[in-house]
Structure formats: C-alpha cells, structure tokens
Amino acid sequence: MDLNRKEVKRKTKNFLIKLPIPPSVNKIHYTDKRGVRRLTGASEKYIQDVRAVTRMFIEDTQFEKFENGTWLYMDLVFYFPDKRIRDSHNCLKILLDALEGLLFMNDYYVMPRIQSVELDKENPHVVLKIY
C-alpha cells in the first residue's frame, strides 16, 4: 500500500522560496507557570513573518496549494550567519508548521531533504525548492 498517495492531476512545477532561518526546535517553546508548553515570542514572530512572505510568494507565483495525499519533496539549503555548528534538521519543525495551510494542507505529506549548509554572513536564510 502506498500511504494513500494521490495522483497529481496538474502539471507540477518547481517552486523556489527564500525564507528567514528558523529557530531551533530547542528554542521554540517555553514552559509557563502552570506547566503548559507555549511558543516563545520570537517563535510566534517567526511564524508570522514566514507566513507573510509565503503569502506574497503565493500571490506572485499563482502557487496552488497541494491537497492532502499529494506527496511533496522539499529540498532545503541553509545559509547560516557564521561557522558555529548547528543542527539544521532542528529547524524543520517550526518551518514546516509555519508553511502548513499555505503551501500544503498537512506537513505529513512533505519530505524535507537538507541538501547543503552554507555561509552567508550578510543575509542568513533558507532556500526551499518544492516539487
């Protein structure tokens, strides 16, 4: 069985989108006084910023959101601001959650693949290629 894979009925294109570097999964939550895990203010701002950039991308490219059952590949290249060792895969959680509902209905159907980690001191970012 193929995990409920749907046949893509439209011509697929490759889409490139450039977004800010996500915070690490280790820094996106805090525990409040009652013991409830909540997003940090920086994480909430990141989600808002990414969603704003993504909405502009959708409008500019006429991107059509993929429905559930359409498996997507997402190739990522991270451009970090310095040579400090980071776990790039720890950035995936908040990034995929921020894009959910805009580029795809459910991040369950996205297969992220980190292709490279590079250095860009002036403009740290992540480039996503979706197909």
N, CA, C and O atoms as CSV, one atom per row, in Angstrom:
chain,resi,resn,atom,element,x,y,z
A,1,MET,N,N,0.839,-1.180,0.000
A,1,MET,CA,C,0.000,0.000,0.000
A,1,MET,C,C,0.885,1.245,0.000
A,1,MET,O,O,1.959,1.242,0.601
A,2,ASP,N,N,0.451,2.279,-0.653
A,2,ASP,CA,C,1.292,3.445,-0.871
A,2,ASP,C,C,0.875,4.655,-0.025
A,2,ASP,O,O,0.896,5.784,-0.517
A,3,LEU,N,N,0.504,4.438,1.217
A,3,LEU,CA,C,0.166,5.518,2.146
A,3,LEU,C,C,-0.811,6.532,1.572
A,3,LEU,O,O,-0.635,7.738,1.742
A,4,ASN,N,N,-1.823,6.050,0.903
A,4,ASN,CA,C,-2.879,6.926,0.373
A,4,ASN,C,C,-2.360,7.993,-0.581
A,4,ASN,O,O,-2.837,9.127,-0.564
A,5,ARG,N,N,-1.404,7.643,-1.398
A,5,ARG,CA,C,-0.845,8.599,-2.349
A,5,ARG,C,C,-1.867,8.923,-3.422
A,5,ARG,O,O,-2.459,8.021,-4.015
A,6,LYS,N,N,-2.077,10.210,-3.672
A,6,LYS,CA,C,-2.989,10.634,-4.727
A,6,LYS,C,C,-2.194,10.933,-5.989
A,6,LYS,O,O,-1.044,11.367,-5.932
A,7,GLU,N,N,-2.811,10.699,-7.093
A,7,GLU,CA,C,-2.193,11.027,-8.371
A,7,GLU,C,C,-2.294,12.536,-8.574
A,7,GLU,O,O,-3.364,13.119,-8.399
A,8,VAL,N,N,-1.185,13.162,-8.942
A,8,VAL,CA,C,-1.193,14.600,-9.190
A,8,VAL,C,C,-1.891,14.848,-10.511
A,8,VAL,O,O,-1.481,14.311,-11.540
A,9,LYS,N,N,-2.939,15.655,-10.496
A,9,LYS,CA,C,-3.747,15.871,-11.692
A,9,LYS,C,C,-3.368,17.133,-12.440
A,9,LYS,O,O,-3.978,17.450,-13.462
A,10,ARG,N,N,-2.389,17.846,-11.959
A,10,ARG,CA,C,-1.973,19.064,-12.645
A,10,ARG,C,C,-0.479,18.974,-12.915
A,10,ARG,O,O,0.246,18.197,-12.295
A,11,LYS,N,N,-0.060,19.771,-13.833
A,11,LYS,CA,C,1.349,19.806,-14.171
A,11,LYS,C,C,2.114,20.370,-12.972
A,11,LYS,O,O,1.793,21.455,-12.487
A,12,THR,N,N,3.111,19.649,-12.500
A,12,THR,CA,C,3.854,20.133,-11.349
A,12,THR,C,C,5.010,21.000,-11.810
A,12,THR,O,O,5.638,20.754,-12.840
A,13,LYS,N,N,5.262,22.011,-11.018
A,13,LYS,CA,C,6.377,22.915,-11.268
A,13,LYS,C,C,7.292,22.869,-10.064
A,13,LYS,O,O,6.905,22.402,-8.993
A,14,ASN,N,N,8.485,23.348,-10.241
A,14,ASN,CA,C,9.381,23.548,-9.120
A,14,ASN,C,C,9.191,24.977,-8.630
A,14,ASN,O,O,9.147,25.913,-9.427
A,15,PHE,N,N,9.080,25.137,-7.336
A,15,PHE,CA,C,8.945,26.460,-6.751
A,15,PHE,C,C,10.101,26.707,-5.810
A,15,PHE,O,O,10.444,25.844,-5.002
A,16,LEU,N,N,10.702,27.873,-5.909
A,16,LEU,CA,C,11.775,28.286,-5.009
A,16,LEU,C,C,11.267,29.418,-4.142
A,16,LEU,O,O,10.656,30.364,-4.639
A,17,ILE,N,N,11.518,29.324,-2.849
A,17,ILE,CA,C,11.146,30.389,-1.936
A,17,ILE,C,C,12.275,30.582,-0.932
A,17,ILE,O,O,12.847,29.615,-0.430
A,18,LYS,N,N,12.586,31.834,-0.648
A,18,LYS,CA,C,13.665,32.194,0.279
A,18,LYS,C,C,13.019,32.732,1.559
A,18,LYS,O,O,12.202,33.652,1.516
A,19,LEU,N,N,13.399,32.141,2.697
A,19,LEU,CA,C,12.805,32.498,3.977
A,19,LEU,C,C,13.881,32.731,5.034
A,19,LEU,O,O,15.023,32.304,4.860
A,20,PRO,N,N,13.527,33.401,6.123
A,20,PRO,CA,C,14.488,33.579,7.217
A,20,PRO,C,C,14.853,32.229,7.851
A,20,PRO,O,O,14.096,31.262,7.766
A,21,ILE,N,N,16.013,32.188,8.479
A,21,ILE,CA,C,16.447,30.979,9.184
A,21,ILE,C,C,15.498,30.719,10.360
A,21,ILE,O,O,15.252,31.615,11.167
A,22,PRO,N,N,14.973,29.511,10.457
A,22,PRO,CA,C,14.081,29.199,11.579
A,22,PRO,C,C,14.860,29.021,12.888
A,22,PRO,O,O,16.030,28.637,12.876
A,23,PRO,N,N,14.201,29.302,14.009
A,23,PRO,CA,C,14.835,28.979,15.288
A,23,PRO,C,C,14.880,27.462,15.476
A,23,PRO,O,O,14.067,26.733,14.908
A,24,SER,N,N,15.811,27.010,16.256
A,24,SER,CA,C,15.946,25.586,16.544
A,24,SER,C,C,14.754,25.095,17.358
A,24,SER,O,O,14.160,25.850,18.129
A,25,VAL,N,N,14.419,23.843,17.180
A,25,VAL,CA,C,13.337,23.236,17.955
A,25,VAL,C,C,13.649,23.316,19.451
A,25,VAL,O,O,12.735,23.287,20.276
A,26,ASN,N,N,14.916,23.415,19.799
A,26,ASN,CA,C,15.319,23.528,21.200
A,26,ASN,C,C,14.958,24.879,21.806
A,26,ASN,O,O,14.964,25.029,23.027
A,27,LYS,N,N,14.639,25.879,20.953
A,27,LYS,CA,C,14.383,27.229,21.447
A,27,LYS,C,C,13.014,27.779,21.072
A,27,LYS,O,O,12.778,28.979,21.216
A,28,ILE,N,N,12.107,26.935,20.596
A,28,ILE,CA,C,10.823,27.476,20.149
A,28,ILE,C,C,9.749,27.461,21.230
A,28,ILE,O,O,8.731,28.142,21.096
A,29,HIS,N,N,9.958,26.701,22.292
A,29,HIS,CA,C,8.958,26.610,23.355
A,29,HIS,C,C,9.535,27.025,24.703
A,29,HIS,O,O,10.747,27.004,24.919
A,30,TYR,N,N,8.647,27.395,25.585
A,30,TYR,CA,C,8.976,27.566,26.993
A,30,TYR,C,C,7.815,26.967,27.790
A,30,TYR,O,O,6.732,26.741,27.249
A,31,THR,N,N,8.047,26.717,29.053
A,31,THR,CA,C,7.003,26.182,29.921
A,31,THR,C,C,6.547,27.284,30.853
A,31,THR,O,O,7.352,27.872,31.575
A,32,ASP,N,N,5.246,27.565,30.836
A,32,ASP,CA,C,4.732,28.648,31.682
A,32,ASP,C,C,4.568,28.173,33.128
A,32,ASP,O,O,4.907,27.036,33.457
A,33,LYS,N,N,4.044,29.059,33.991
A,33,LYS,CA,C,3.918,28.773,35.425
A,33,LYS,C,C,3.035,27.570,35.723
A,33,LYS,O,O,3.205,26.899,36.741
A,34,ARG,N,N,2.088,27.302,34.825
A,34,ARG,CA,C,1.183,26.176,35.031
A,34,ARG,C,C,1.719,24.883,34.427
A,34,ARG,O,O,1.059,23.847,34.503
A,35,GLY,N,N,2.903,24.929,33.830
A,35,GLY,CA,C,3.489,23.730,33.243
A,35,GLY,C,C,3.082,23.485,31.804
A,35,GLY,O,O,3.333,22.409,31.260
A,36,VAL,N,N,2.449,24.484,31.174
A,36,VAL,CA,C,1.995,24.352,29.788
A,36,VAL,C,C,3.103,24.839,28.852
A,36,VAL,O,O,3.678,25.908,29.056
A,37,ARG,N,N,3.394,24.037,27.821
A,37,ARG,CA,C,4.405,24.448,26.837
A,37,ARG,C,C,3.779,25.438,25.866
A,37,ARG,O,O,2.703,25.199,25.318
A,38,ARG,N,N,4.469,26.545,25.664
A,38,ARG,CA,C,3.986,27.598,24.772
A,38,ARG,C,C,5.106,28.039,23.834
A,38,ARG,O,O,6.290,27.865,24.124
A,39,LEU,N,N,4.700,28.617,22.697
A,39,LEU,CA,C,5.687,29.180,21.773
A,39,LEU,C,C,6.288,30.440,22.383
A,39,LEU,O,O,5.590,31.218,23.032
A,40,THR,N,N,7.573,30.633,22.173
A,40,THR,CA,C,8.211,31.877,22.608
A,40,THR,C,C,7.740,33.019,21.714
A,40,THR,O,O,7.207,32.785,20.629
A,41,GLY,N,N,7.937,34.240,22.165
A,41,GLY,CA,C,7.574,35.402,21.352
A,41,GLY,C,C,8.335,35.419,20.037
A,41,GLY,O,O,7.774,35.761,18.996
A,42,ALA,N,N,9.617,35.047,20.080
A,42,ALA,CA,C,10.427,35.015,18.860
A,42,ALA,C,C,9.891,33.971,17.881
A,42,ALA,O,O,9.912,34.189,16.670
A,43,SER,N,N,9.417,32.850,18.394
A,43,SER,CA,C,8.857,31.804,17.532
A,43,SER,C,C,7.555,32.263,16.890
A,43,SER,O,O,7.326,32.022,15.704
A,44,GLU,N,N,6.704,32.921,17.667
A,44,GLU,CA,C,5.454,33.444,17.111
A,44,GLU,C,C,5.730,34.475,16.027
A,44,GLU,O,O,5.064,34.493,14.992
A,45,LYS,N,N,6.728,35.341,16.270
A,45,LYS,CA,C,7.095,36.352,15.269
A,45,LYS,C,C,7.639,35.675,14.015
A,45,LYS,O,O,7.314,36.089,12.902
A,46,TYR,N,N,8.457,34.648,14.177
A,46,TYR,CA,C,8.995,33.916,13.028
A,46,TYR,C,C,7.858,33.361,12.177
A,46,TYR,O,O,7.868,33.507,10.955
A,47,ILE,N,N,6.886,32.730,12.813
A,47,ILE,CA,C,5.757,32.150,12.083
A,47,ILE,C,C,5.004,33.236,11.324
A,47,ILE,O,O,4.665,33.048,10.155
A,48,GLN,N,N,4.739,34.361,11.963
A,48,GLN,CA,C,4.041,35.469,11.308
A,48,GLN,C,C,4.828,35.977,10.108
A,48,GLN,O,O,4.259,36.202,9.039
A,49,ASP,N,N,6.140,36.160,10.281
A,49,ASP,CA,C,6.986,36.664,9.186
A,49,ASP,C,C,7.014,35.689,8.011
A,49,ASP,O,O,6.882,36.102,6.859
A,50,VAL,N,N,7.183,34.412,8.296
A,50,VAL,CA,C,7.241,33.399,7.246
A,50,VAL,C,C,5.908,33.318,6.507
A,50,VAL,O,O,5.883,33.197,5.283
A,51,ARG,N,N,4.825,33.383,7.230
A,51,ARG,CA,C,3.512,33.315,6.597
A,51,ARG,C,C,3.267,34.540,5.712
A,51,ARG,O,O,2.645,34.417,4.657
A,52,ALA,N,N,3.747,35.723,6.125
A,52,ALA,CA,C,3.592,36.932,5.311
A,52,ALA,C,C,4.395,36.813,4.013
A,52,ALA,O,O,3.883,37.119,2.935
A,53,VAL,N,N,5.642,36.373,4.115
A,53,VAL,CA,C,6.486,36.195,2.926
A,53,VAL,C,C,5.878,35.136,2.009
A,53,VAL,O,O,5.866,35.301,0.789
A,54,THR,N,N,5.380,34.066,2.588
A,54,THR,CA,C,4.800,32.970,1.807
A,54,THR,C,C,3.526,33.422,1.095
A,54,THR,O,O,3.289,33.036,-0.050
A,55,ARG,N,N,2.714,34.227,1.754
A,55,ARG,CA,C,1.501,34.734,1.090
A,55,ARG,C,C,1.870,35.583,-0.129
A,55,ARG,O,O,1.218,35.487,-1.168
A,56,MET,N,N,2.906,36.408,-0.009
A,56,MET,CA,C,3.363,37.201,-1.162
A,56,MET,C,C,3.867,36.279,-2.268
A,56,MET,O,O,3.592,36.517,-3.444
A,57,PHE,N,N,4.601,35.233,-1.902
A,57,PHE,CA,C,5.095,34.251,-2.863
A,57,PHE,C,C,3.930,33.602,-3.610
A,57,PHE,O,O,3.964,33.470,-4.834
A,58,ILE,N,N,2.906,33.202,-2.867
A,58,ILE,CA,C,1.734,32.558,-3.468
A,58,ILE,C,C,1.059,33.499,-4.457
A,58,ILE,O,O,0.677,33.093,-5.554
A,59,GLU,N,N,0.919,34.752,-4.060
A,59,GLU,CA,C,0.281,35.739,-4.935
A,59,GLU,C,C,1.114,35.995,-6.190
A,59,GLU,O,O,0.569,36.078,-7.291
A,60,ASP,N,N,2.423,36.120,-6.028
A,60,ASP,CA,C,3.309,36.412,-7.162
A,60,ASP,C,C,3.419,35.254,-8.145
A,60,ASP,O,O,3.517,35.474,-9.352
A,61,THR,N,N,3.403,34.022,-7.638
A,61,THR,CA,C,3.644,32.855,-8.496
A,61,THR,C,C,2.368,32.111,-8.880
A,61,THR,O,O,2.413,31.164,-9.665
A,62,GLN,N,N,1.241,32.534,-8.334
A,62,GLN,CA,C,-0.024,31.823,-8.566
A,62,GLN,C,C,0.079,30.375,-8.102
A,62,GLN,O,O,-0.513,29.475,-8.699
A,63,PHE,N,N,0.826,30.166,-7.045
A,63,PHE,CA,C,1.018,28.827,-6.477
A,63,PHE,C,C,-0.314,28.280,-5.996
A,63,PHE,O,O,-1.060,28.976,-5.308
A,64,GLU,N,N,-0.618,27.037,-6.353
A,64,GLU,CA,C,-1.834,26.372,-5.892
A,64,GLU,C,C,-1.460,25.398,-4.791
A,64,GLU,O,O,-0.617,24.521,-4.979
A,65,LYS,N,N,-2.093,25.561,-3.645
A,65,LYS,CA,C,-1.814,24.696,-2.506
A,65,LYS,C,C,-2.097,23.250,-2.882
A,65,LYS,O,O,-3.087,22.951,-3.549
A,66,PHE,N,N,-1.223,22.365,-2.450
A,66,PHE,CA,C,-1.407,20.948,-2.691
A,66,PHE,C,C,-2.357,20.383,-1.648
A,66,PHE,O,O,-2.297,20.743,-0.472
A,67,GLU,N,N,-3.235,19.491,-2.095
A,67,GLU,CA,C,-4.197,18.897,-1.173
A,67,GLU,C,C,-3.563,17.714,-0.468
A,67,GLU,O,O,-2.515,17.216,-0.878
A,68,ASN,N,N,-4.216,17.268,0.603
A,68,ASN,CA,C,-3.726,16.094,1.326
A,68,ASN,C,C,-3.666,14.897,0.395
A,68,ASN,O,O,-4.539,14.709,-0.452
A,69,GLY,N,N,-2.643,14.104,0.557
A,69,GLY,CA,C,-2.464,12.928,-0.280
A,69,GLY,C,C,-1.478,13.153,-1.399
A,69,GLY,O,O,-1.057,12.196,-2.049
A,70,THR,N,N,-1.091,14.411,-1.644
A,70,THR,CA,C,-0.073,14.715,-2.645
A,70,THR,C,C,1.257,14.839,-1.915
A,70,THR,O,O,1.467,15.775,-1.142
A,71,TRP,N,N,2.141,13.903,-2.161
A,71,TRP,CA,C,3.443,13.915,-1.502
A,71,TRP,C,C,4.346,14.925,-2.187
A,71,TRP,O,O,4.430,14.970,-3.415
A,72,LEU,N,N,5.013,15.726,-1.390
A,72,LEU,CA,C,5.902,16.769,-1.905
A,72,LEU,C,C,7.318,16.543,-1.408
A,72,LEU,O,O,7.536,16.093,-0.284
A,73,TYR,N,N,8.274,16.864,-2.265
A,73,TYR,CA,C,9.664,16.934,-1.847
A,73,TYR,C,C,9.966,18.393,-1.547
A,73,TYR,O,O,9.517,19.290,-2.260
A,74,MET,N,N,10.726,18.622,-0.491
A,74,MET,CA,C,11.180,19.968,-0.173
A,74,MET,C,C,12.690,19.899,0.047
A,74,MET,O,O,13.166,19.418,1.076
A,75,ASP,N,N,13.427,20.393,-0.948
A,75,ASP,CA,C,14.877,20.462,-0.817
A,75,ASP,C,C,15.230,21.785,-0.160
A,75,ASP,O,O,14.708,22.832,-0.544
A,76,LEU,N,N,16.114,21.740,0.830
A,76,LEU,CA,C,16.468,22.938,1.587
A,76,LEU,C,C,17.969,23.175,1.543
A,76,LEU,O,O,18.761,22.236,1.625
A,77,VAL,N,N,18.349,24.436,1.412
A,77,VAL,CA,C,19.733,24.854,1.563
A,77,VAL,C,C,19.737,25.958,2.613
A,77,VAL,O,O,19.098,26.996,2.444
A,78,PHE,N,N,20.463,25.720,3.692
A,78,PHE,CA,C,20.567,26.695,4.774
A,78,PHE,C,C,21.800,27.561,4.578
A,78,PHE,O,O,22.876,27.058,4.254
A,79,TYR,N,N,21.642,28.851,4.773
A,79,TYR,CA,C,22.742,29.815,4.722
A,79,TYR,C,C,22.824,30.462,6.102
A,79,TYR,O,O,22.104,31.416,6.396
A,80,PHE,N,N,23.712,29.931,6.946
A,80,PHE,CA,C,23.837,30.413,8.318
A,80,PHE,C,C,24.772,31.620,8.382
A,80,PHE,O,O,25.593,31.811,7.485
A,81,PRO,N,N,24.657,32.444,9.442
A,81,PRO,CA,C,25.427,33.687,9.525
A,81,PRO,C,C,26.881,33.507,9.971
A,81,PRO,O,O,27.689,34.425,9.837
A,82,ASP,N,N,27.209,32.335,10.495
A,82,ASP,CA,C,28.576,32.109,10.964
A,82,ASP,C,C,28.882,30.616,10.893
A,82,ASP,O,O,28.040,29.819,10.478
A,83,LYS,N,N,30.080,30.250,11.297
A,83,LYS,CA,C,30.519,28.859,11.178
A,83,LYS,C,C,30.216,28.021,12.424
A,83,LYS,O,O,30.679,26.887,12.542
A,84,ARG,N,N,29.433,28.589,13.354
A,84,ARG,CA,C,29.058,27.845,14.541
A,84,ARG,C,C,28.310,26.571,14.129
A,84,ARG,O,O,27.496,26.600,13.206
A,85,ILE,N,N,28.577,25.489,14.793
A,85,ILE,CA,C,27.933,24.227,14.458
A,85,ILE,C,C,26.480,24.268,14.929
A,85,ILE,O,O,26.197,24.516,16.101
A,86,ARG,N,N,25.569,24.019,13.991
A,86,ARG,CA,C,24.128,23.986,14.266
A,86,ARG,C,C,23.554,22.707,13.680
A,86,ARG,O,O,24.079,22.157,12.712
A,87,ASP,N,N,22.491,22.254,14.270
A,87,ASP,CA,C,21.762,21.112,13.724
A,87,ASP,C,C,20.673,21.650,12.809
A,87,ASP,O,O,19.606,22.040,13.284
A,88,SER,N,N,20.921,21.678,11.527
A,88,SER,CA,C,19.958,22.247,10.589
A,88,SER,C,C,18.616,21.513,10.634
A,88,SER,O,O,17.568,22.119,10.413
A,89,HIS,N,N,18.648,20.219,10.919
A,89,HIS,CA,C,17.389,19.464,10.976
A,89,HIS,C,C,16.507,19.894,12.150
A,89,HIS,O,O,15.304,19.634,12.140
A,90,ASN,N,N,17.088,20.549,13.159
A,90,ASN,CA,C,16.284,21.064,14.271
A,90,ASN,C,C,15.445,22.271,13.860
A,90,ASN,O,O,14.573,22.700,14.616
A,91,CYS,N,N,15.691,22.814,12.690
A,91,CYS,CA,C,14.928,23.966,12.187
A,91,CYS,C,C,13.677,23.549,11.420
A,91,CYS,O,O,12.849,24.396,11.087
A,92,LEU,N,N,13.532,22.280,11.143
A,92,LEU,CA,C,12.441,21.835,10.273
A,92,LEU,C,C,11.063,21.957,10.913
A,92,LEU,O,O,10.103,22.306,10.226
A,93,LYS,N,N,10.941,21.682,12.189
A,93,LYS,CA,C,9.630,21.633,12.848
A,93,LYS,C,C,8.866,22.945,12.681
A,93,LYS,O,O,7.756,22.949,12.149
A,94,ILE,N,N,9.440,24.046,13.125
A,94,ILE,CA,C,8.715,25.315,13.071
A,94,ILE,C,C,8.545,25.795,11.630
A,94,ILE,O,O,7.542,26.430,11.306
A,95,LEU,N,N,9.514,25.499,10.767
A,95,LEU,CA,C,9.415,25.892,9.365
A,95,LEU,C,C,8.224,25.203,8.691
A,95,LEU,O,O,7.406,25.861,8.048
A,96,LEU,N,N,8.131,23.891,8.838
A,96,LEU,CA,C,7.020,23.154,8.225
A,96,LEU,C,C,5.679,23.560,8.838
A,96,LEU,O,O,4.679,23.682,8.131
A,97,ASP,N,N,5.664,23.767,10.141
A,97,ASP,CA,C,4.419,24.197,10.785
A,97,ASP,C,C,3.972,25.572,10.277
A,97,ASP,O,O,2.777,25.812,10.104
A,98,ALA,N,N,4.921,26.464,10.042
A,98,ALA,CA,C,4.581,27.815,9.557
A,98,ALA,C,C,4.009,27.776,8.143
A,98,ALA,O,O,3.175,28.610,7.790
A,99,LEU,N,N,4.449,26.820,7.334
A,99,LEU,CA,C,4.005,26.733,5.942
A,99,LEU,C,C,2.720,25.922,5.768
A,99,LEU,O,O,2.073,25.978,4.722
A,100,GLU,N,N,2.364,25.173,6.802
A,100,GLU,CA,C,1.175,24.327,6.735
A,100,GLU,C,C,-0.077,25.187,6.559
A,100,GLU,O,O,-0.262,26.192,7.245
A,101,GLY,N,N,-0.921,24.771,5.634
A,101,GLY,CA,C,-2.138,25.507,5.341
A,101,GLY,C,C,-1.959,26.535,4.235
A,101,GLY,O,O,-2.941,27.029,3.681
A,102,LEU,N,N,-0.717,26.857,3.914
A,102,LEU,CA,C,-0.440,27.809,2.832
A,102,LEU,C,C,0.062,27.092,1.583
A,102,LEU,O,O,-0.546,27.210,0.520
A,103,LEU,N,N,1.158,26.355,1.696
A,103,LEU,CA,C,1.724,25.639,0.547
A,103,LEU,C,C,1.193,24.211,0.462
A,103,LEU,O,O,1.134,23.628,-0.621
A,104,PHE,N,N,0.814,23.661,1.588
A,104,PHE,CA,C,0.295,22.302,1.671
A,104,PHE,C,C,-0.655,22.240,2.858
A,104,PHE,O,O,-0.570,23.047,3.783
A,105,MET,N,N,-1.554,21.274,2.817
A,105,MET,CA,C,-2.560,21.167,3.876
A,105,MET,C,C,-1.996,20.565,5.161
A,105,MET,O,O,-2.371,20.967,6.263
A,106,ASN,N,N,-1.098,19.604,5.008
A,106,ASN,CA,C,-0.592,18.892,6.172
A,106,ASN,C,C,0.873,18.547,5.924
A,106,ASN,O,O,1.207,17.963,4.893
A,107,ASP,N,N,1.754,18.909,6.870
A,107,ASP,CA,C,3.177,18.647,6.657
A,107,ASP,C,C,3.525,17.159,6.730
A,107,ASP,O,O,4.672,16.785,6.486
A,108,TYR,N,N,2.567,16.319,7.055
A,108,TYR,CA,C,2.759,14.868,6.988
A,108,TYR,C,C,3.176,14.462,5.576
A,108,TYR,O,O,3.947,13.517,5.407
A,109,TYR,N,N,2.676,15.164,4.565
A,109,TYR,CA,C,2.909,14.819,3.161
A,109,TYR,C,C,4.156,15.488,2.571
A,109,TYR,O,O,4.371,15.436,1.360
A,110,VAL,N,N,4.969,16.109,3.411
A,110,VAL,CA,C,6.178,16.783,2.925
A,110,VAL,C,C,7.396,15.979,3.344
A,110,VAL,O,O,7.539,15.586,4.502
A,111,MET,N,N,8.270,15.744,2.373
A,111,MET,CA,C,9.506,15.022,2.649
A,111,MET,C,C,10.676,16.000,2.538
A,111,MET,O,O,11.215,16.209,1.451
A,112,PRO,N,N,11.071,16.604,3.678
A,112,PRO,CA,C,12.169,17.575,3.631
A,112,PRO,C,C,13.518,16.877,3.449
A,112,PRO,O,O,13.777,15.826,4.033
A,113,ARG,N,N,14.365,17.489,2.625
A,113,ARG,CA,C,15.701,16.950,2.373
A,113,ARG,C,C,16.689,18.104,2.422
A,113,ARG,O,O,16.662,18.982,1.560
A,114,ILE,N,N,17.547,18.110,3.408
A,114,ILE,CA,C,18.553,19.163,3.533
A,114,ILE,C,C,19.685,18.828,2.572
A,114,ILE,O,O,20.356,17.804,2.707
A,115,GLN,N,N,19.881,19.711,1.600
A,115,GLN,CA,C,20.872,19.475,0.551
A,115,GLN,C,C,22.248,20.025,0.902
A,115,GLN,O,O,23.272,19.467,0.508
A,116,SER,N,N,22.258,21.136,1.654
A,116,SER,CA,C,23.531,21.768,1.940
A,116,SER,C,C,23.368,22.779,3.069
A,116,SER,O,O,22.274,23.280,3.331
A,117,VAL,N,N,24.476,23.061,3.723
A,117,VAL,CA,C,24.544,24.133,4.711
A,117,VAL,C,C,25.706,25.027,4.288
A,117,VAL,O,O,26.843,24.571,4.169
A,118,GLU,N,N,25.404,26.298,4.066
A,118,GLU,CA,C,26.388,27.247,3.544
A,118,GLU,C,C,26.557,28.417,4.514
A,118,GLU,O,O,25.902,28.478,5.555
A,119,LEU,N,N,27.430,29.323,4.159
A,119,LEU,CA,C,27.710,30.507,4.969
A,119,LEU,C,C,27.264,31.757,4.215
A,119,LEU,O,O,27.610,31.936,3.048
A,120,ASP,N,N,26.503,32.614,4.875
A,120,ASP,CA,C,26.129,33.918,4.331
A,120,ASP,C,C,26.029,34.883,5.508
A,120,ASP,O,O,24.976,35.015,6.132
A,121,LYS,N,N,27.136,35.552,5.801
A,121,LYS,CA,C,27.204,36.440,6.965
A,121,LYS,C,C,26.261,37.627,6.853
A,121,LYS,O,O,25.735,38.100,7.860
A,122,GLU,N,N,26.047,38.104,5.653
A,122,GLU,CA,C,25.249,39.310,5.437
A,122,GLU,C,C,23.744,39.043,5.425
A,122,GLU,O,O,22.960,39.888,5.857
A,123,ASN,N,N,23.345,37.880,4.937
A,123,ASN,CA,C,21.921,37.618,4.743
A,123,ASN,C,C,21.591,36.143,5.031
A,123,ASN,O,O,21.334,35.377,4.102
A,124,PRO,N,N,21.596,35.744,6.315
A,124,PRO,CA,C,21.267,34.345,6.607
A,124,PRO,C,C,19.827,34.040,6.202
A,124,PRO,O,O,18.919,34.836,6.443
A,125,HIS,N,N,19.634,32.873,5.582
A,125,HIS,CA,C,18.308,32.492,5.099
A,125,HIS,C,C,18.298,31.002,4.766
A,125,HIS,O,O,19.317,30.316,4.849
A,126,VAL,N,N,17.127,30.533,4.391
A,126,VAL,CA,C,16.984,29.162,3.921
A,126,VAL,C,C,16.224,29.242,2.590
A,126,VAL,O,O,15.251,29.985,2.460
A,127,VAL,N,N,16.684,28.465,1.612
A,127,VAL,CA,C,16.015,28.395,0.319
A,127,VAL,C,C,15.331,27.051,0.212
A,127,VAL,O,O,15.949,26.010,0.433
A,128,LEU,N,N,14.040,27.074,-0.132
A,128,LEU,CA,C,13.256,25.865,-0.276
A,128,LEU,C,C,12.902,25.670,-1.737
A,128,LEU,O,O,12.468,26.601,-2.414
A,129,LYS,N,N,13.088,24.476,-2.205
A,129,LYS,CA,C,12.630,24.099,-3.551
A,129,LYS,C,C,11.570,23.029,-3.325
A,129,LYS,O,O,11.832,21.977,-2.743
A,130,ILE,N,N,10.378,23.327,-3.799
A,130,ILE,CA,C,9.230,22.451,-3.555
A,130,ILE,C,C,8.773,21.861,-4.884
A,130,ILE,O,O,8.561,22.585,-5.857
A,131,TYR,N,N,8.626,20.560,-4.914
A,131,TYR,CA,C,8.090,19.901,-6.096
A,131,TYR,C,C,7.481,18.587,-5.739
A,131,TYR,O,O,6.974,17.884,-6.613
